[in-house]
Amino acid sequence: MKHEVKKICKIVDELTTLFLKEDTNEVDFKIITQPDRAIVKIVDYNTKYSEEFIAHLKKTLNNQRQSEIEEYYWQLAGETDDDDELTLISVMIDSATVEKRDGNLYIELVRINK
């Protein structure tokens, strides 16, 4: 559980940057901490993301968590401006739900404490 808070903050930071780079007008983040997990909920209101990008986001974020990579590379998040950050986030979370409803993008990330 070393650095758990910092890891959650890195995940939120990377996603905040992603949304703000796309001129998002309104985005909500909610972080829920429980004894066994952390949950990050994001709503991008009136999303400007295409269906193709949302599908890519869903696929990328649902890669398998890889603790050995996470421990070594989590501090590097934010060092580049490409898709590597999404890939790094994917190895730091256990599951992701990504869906577009009524013009809004809903994301829920779950990170189980190990």
HUPEJO-V826555 format. One line per field, one symbol per residue. phi: phi as a letter, one per 20 degrees, with the letter a starting at -180 (. if undefined). A space follows every 50 residues. Layout:
phi = ???
//
This chain:
phi = .fmgffffffffffffggfffelfebbdccdddcgdaccddccdflgdff fffffffffffefffcgffgfedgfegnecdcffffffgfedcebbdcbd clndddccdccefd
//
